[in-house]
Amino acid sequence: MARPIHRRTIESIPEYSCFHTEGIPSGDDVILYTDEFEVIRLIDKVHLSQEEAAKEMGVSRATIASIYQRARDKIALLIVDGRSLSIGGGAFVLKETNKGNKNNVIADKGEKTMRIAVTYENGEIFQHFGRTEEFKVYDVENNEIKASTIVSTNGQGHGALIGVLEELKIDTLICGGIGGGAQMGVASMGIKLYGGVQGKADDAVKALLEGRLEQNSNANCNHHHDEGHNCSHSSCGGHCHH
């Protein structure tokens, strides 16, 4: 039997999910998981000791040391080899004090409930995961929709969206374009992904429940950001910095 994953406690979701070098990156993107980002923040920015960081994240000092070394190795690849960086995914939970908000009231998830999230805008499936401002969340029991709620991301776009899905206890995500880094993050949370889907959100959920929803092989994010960056060459799951 596989060992259970112990989720590390983090203060908040990283504001940005990817950074890019000038010119053409020399190799595959470096994926810095959210718990690795948090360790770097606590030790190198806040200047906590490894022991103090371990207490903050609810893990052992040995675990912190291992995560820290792994994160530093990745940052070295980024700087020395001229790689691009994507941030997201990993096994983590948000601190209780930073969970939820009054604008996103959603019922507790029952044991027999499947919860589906759809990137949402005016009834349609929003086509750029990293810019999603709303999810429409459906609770399904016995293959029937029991409730649906519009949930705002509260400006937590970019790298925060995967954490929002985790907090909402989403089982399945339906979306339009989604970058490779975000896909990895979604997979790391155990969320089933249907990317590259277009049309009405309600119709897509109905098709899923009827077994008619198909994966789109062209789900990767390929839109242009305002600053002119084309995500098709990267694993950008949200707002990229150069």
C-alpha positions as CSV (number, residue, x, y, z in Angstrom):
1,M,0.0,0.0,0.0
2,A,1.3,3.5,-0.9
3,R,2.2,5.8,1.9
4,P,-0.3,8.6,2.4
5,I,0.8,12.0,1.3
6,H,1.3,14.4,4.2
7,R,0.1,17.8,3.1
8,R,2.2,20.8,4.2
9,T,0.6,23.9,5.6
10,I,1.2,27.1,3.7
11,E,0.4,30.7,4.5
12,S,-1.1,31.6,1.1
13,I,-1.0,30.7,-2.6
14,P,1.8,32.2,-4.7
15,E,0.6,35.3,-6.6
16,Y,2.4,34.4,-9.8
17,S,2.6,31.0,-11.4
18,C,5.4,31.4,-14.0
19,F,8.5,33.4,-14.8
20,H,10.4,33.4,-18.1
21,T,13.9,34.1,-19.2
22,E,14.5,36.5,-22.1
23,G,14.9,34.8,-25.4
24,I,14.4,31.1,-25.9
25,P,14.6,28.9,-22.7
26,S,17.4,26.4,-22.8
27,G,15.3,23.4,-21.8
28,D,12.1,22.2,-20.2
29,D,10.4,24.4,-17.6
30,V,11.4,24.0,-14.0
31,I,8.4,23.1,-11.9
32,L,8.6,24.5,-8.4
33,Y,5.8,23.0,-6.3
34,T,3.8,25.2,-3.9
35,D,5.3,23.7,-0.8
36,E,8.8,24.2,-2.2
37,F,7.9,27.8,-2.9
38,E,6.7,28.2,0.7
39,V,9.9,26.9,2.2
40,I,11.9,29.3,0.0
41,R,9.7,32.1,1.2
42,L,10.0,31.2,4.9
43,I,13.7,30.6,5.0
44,D,15.2,33.0,2.3
45,K,12.7,35.9,2.6
46,V,11.2,35.7,6.1
47,H,14.6,34.4,7.4
48,L,13.1,31.7,9.6
49,S,15.4,28.8,10.7
50,Q,14.6,25.4,9.3
51,E,13.2,24.4,12.7
52,E,10.9,27.4,12.7
53,A,9.8,26.8,9.1
54,A,9.0,23.2,10.0
55,K,6.7,24.3,12.8
56,E,5.0,26.8,10.5
57,M,4.3,24.1,7.9
58,G,3.5,21.2,10.3
59,V,6.3,18.9,9.2
60,S,9.6,17.7,10.6
61,R,12.9,19.6,10.3
62,A,14.2,16.8,8.1
63,T,11.3,17.2,5.7
64,I,11.9,20.9,5.5
65,A,15.6,20.3,4.8
66,S,14.8,18.0,2.0
67,I,12.2,20.3,0.5
68,Y,14.6,23.3,0.8
69,Q,17.5,21.5,-0.9
70,R,15.2,20.3,-3.7
71,A,13.8,23.9,-4.2
72,R,17.3,25.4,-4.3
73,D,18.5,22.9,-6.9
74,K,15.6,23.9,-9.1
75,I,16.3,27.6,-8.7
76,A,19.9,26.9,-9.6
77,L,18.8,25.2,-12.8
78,L,16.6,28.3,-13.5
79,I,19.4,30.7,-13.1
80,V,22.4,28.8,-14.4
81,D,20.8,27.0,-17.4
82,G,18.4,29.8,-18.4
83,R,15.2,27.8,-17.8
84,S,11.7,29.1,-17.3
85,L,9.9,28.5,-14.0
86,S,6.4,27.4,-13.3
87,I,5.0,27.4,-9.8
88,G,2.0,25.3,-8.6
89,G,0.8,21.9,-7.5
90,G,2.2,19.8,-4.7
91,A,0.7,18.4,-1.5
92,F,-0.4,21.3,0.7
93,V,-3.3,22.9,2.7
94,L,-3.9,26.5,3.5
95,K,-3.8,27.8,7.0
96,E,-7.2,27.9,8.6
97,T,-7.1,31.6,9.1
98,N,-6.7,32.1,5.3
99,K,-9.4,29.8,4.2
100,G,-12.7,30.8,2.7
101,N,-14.4,34.2,2.5
102,K,-17.9,35.6,2.9
103,N,-18.5,35.9,-0.8
104,N,-18.0,32.3,-1.6
105,V,-20.5,30.5,0.6
106,I,-20.7,26.8,-0.5
107,A,-22.3,23.9,1.3
108,D,-20.2,21.2,2.9
109,K,-19.4,18.4,0.6
110,G,-21.2,15.1,1.4
111,E,-19.4,11.8,1.3
112,K,-21.4,10.7,-1.7
113,T,-21.1,14.0,-3.5
114,M,-19.0,14.5,-6.7
115,R,-18.1,18.1,-7.0
116,I,-17.4,19.5,-10.5
117,A,-15.9,23.0,-11.2
118,V,-16.2,24.7,-14.6
119,T,-14.2,27.8,-15.6
120,Y,-17.1,30.2,-16.1
121,E,-18.1,33.5,-17.7
122,N,-21.6,34.5,-18.6
123,G,-22.9,31.0,-18.9
124,E,-20.0,29.8,-21.1
125,I,-16.8,27.8,-20.3
126,F,-14.1,30.5,-19.9
127,Q,-11.3,29.6,-22.2
128,H,-8.1,30.7,-20.3
129,F,-7.7,28.8,-17.0
130,G,-5.0,31.2,-15.7
131,R,-7.3,34.2,-16.0
132,T,-10.4,32.6,-14.5
133,E,-12.4,35.0,-12.4
134,E,-15.3,32.6,-11.6
135,F,-15.9,28.9,-11.3
136,K,-19.4,27.4,-11.5
137,V,-19.4,24.5,-9.0
138,Y,-21.8,21.6,-9.3
139,D,-22.6,19.1,-6.6
140,V,-23.7,15.8,-8.1
141,E,-25.2,12.8,-6.3
142,N,-26.5,9.6,-8.0
143,N,-25.5,11.2,-11.4
144,E,-27.9,14.1,-10.8
145,I,-27.0,17.8,-10.1
146,K,-28.2,18.6,-6.6
147,A,-26.9,22.2,-6.4
148,S,-24.8,24.7,-8.3
149,T,-23.0,27.8,-7.2
150,I,-21.0,30.6,-8.8
151,V,-17.7,31.0,-6.9
152,S,-15.5,34.0,-7.4
153,T,-11.7,33.6,-7.4
154,N,-11.5,37.0,-5.7
155,G,-8.7,38.2,-7.9
156,Q,-6.7,35.1,-7.0
157,G,-5.9,34.3,-10.6
158,H,-2.7,32.9,-11.8
159,G,-1.0,30.5,-9.4
160,A,-3.8,30.7,-6.8
161,L,-6.4,28.9,-8.9
162,I,-5.2,25.3,-8.1
163,G,-5.4,26.1,-4.4
164,V,-8.9,27.4,-4.8
165,L,-9.9,24.1,-6.4
166,E,-8.3,22.2,-3.6
167,E,-10.0,24.3,-1.0
168,L,-13.4,23.7,-2.7
169,K,-12.7,20.0,-2.7
170,I,-13.2,19.7,-6.4
171,D,-13.2,16.2,-7.9
172,T,-13.4,17.1,-11.6
173,L,-12.4,20.3,-13.5
174,I,-13.9,21.3,-16.9
175,C,-12.1,24.1,-18.7
176,G,-10.9,25.6,-22.0
177,G,-7.2,26.1,-22.5
178,I,-4.9,25.2,-19.6
179,G,-1.1,25.2,-19.6
180,G,1.1,22.2,-18.9
181,G,2.2,23.4,-15.4
182,A,-1.4,23.9,-14.3
183,Q,-2.3,20.5,-15.7
184,M,0.4,19.0,-13.5
185,G,-0.9,20.9,-10.5
186,V,-4.4,19.8,-11.1
187,A,-3.2,16.2,-11.4
188,S,-1.2,16.4,-8.2
189,M,-4.4,17.3,-6.3
190,G,-6.1,14.1,-7.7
191,I,-8.6,16.2,-9.7
192,K,-9.8,14.7,-13.0
193,L,-9.3,17.2,-15.9
194,Y,-11.4,17.8,-19.0
195,G,-9.5,20.5,-20.9
196,G,-10.1,22.2,-24.2
197,V,-13.9,22.1,-23.8
198,Q,-16.0,24.9,-25.3
199,G,-19.7,25.9,-25.1
200,K,-22.2,26.3,-22.3
201,A,-21.0,25.2,-18.8
202,D,-24.3,23.5,-18.0
203,D,-24.2,21.6,-21.3
204,A,-20.7,20.3,-20.6
205,V,-21.6,19.0,-17.1
206,K,-24.7,17.3,-18.6
207,A,-22.5,15.7,-21.3
208,L,-20.1,14.6,-18.6
209,L,-22.8,12.9,-16.5
210,E,-24.1,11.2,-19.7
211,G,-20.7,9.9,-20.6
212,R,-20.5,12.1,-23.7
213,L,-17.8,14.6,-22.7
214,E,-14.5,14.0,-24.5
215,Q,-11.0,15.2,-23.9
216,N,-9.6,17.7,-26.3
217,S,-6.0,17.0,-27.4
218,N,-5.5,20.7,-28.0
219,A,-6.2,21.7,-24.4
220,N,-2.8,23.5,-23.8
221,C,-3.0,27.2,-23.3
222,N,-2.1,28.9,-26.5
223,H,-3.5,32.4,-26.0
224,H,-1.5,35.6,-26.0
225,H,-1.2,37.5,-22.8
226,D,-1.5,41.3,-22.8
227,E,2.3,41.6,-22.7
228,G,2.6,39.6,-25.9
229,H,3.8,36.3,-24.4
230,N,2.5,33.2,-26.2
231,C,1.9,30.4,-23.7
232,S,2.0,27.6,-26.3
233,H,5.7,27.1,-25.7
234,S,5.6,26.9,-21.9
235,S,3.7,25.3,-19.1
236,C,2.2,28.6,-18.0
237,G,-0.9,28.0,-15.9
238,G,-1.5,31.7,-15.3
239,H,0.1,35.1,-15.4
240,C,3.7,35.0,-16.6
241,H,6.5,37.3,-15.6
242,H,9.6,37.9,-17.8
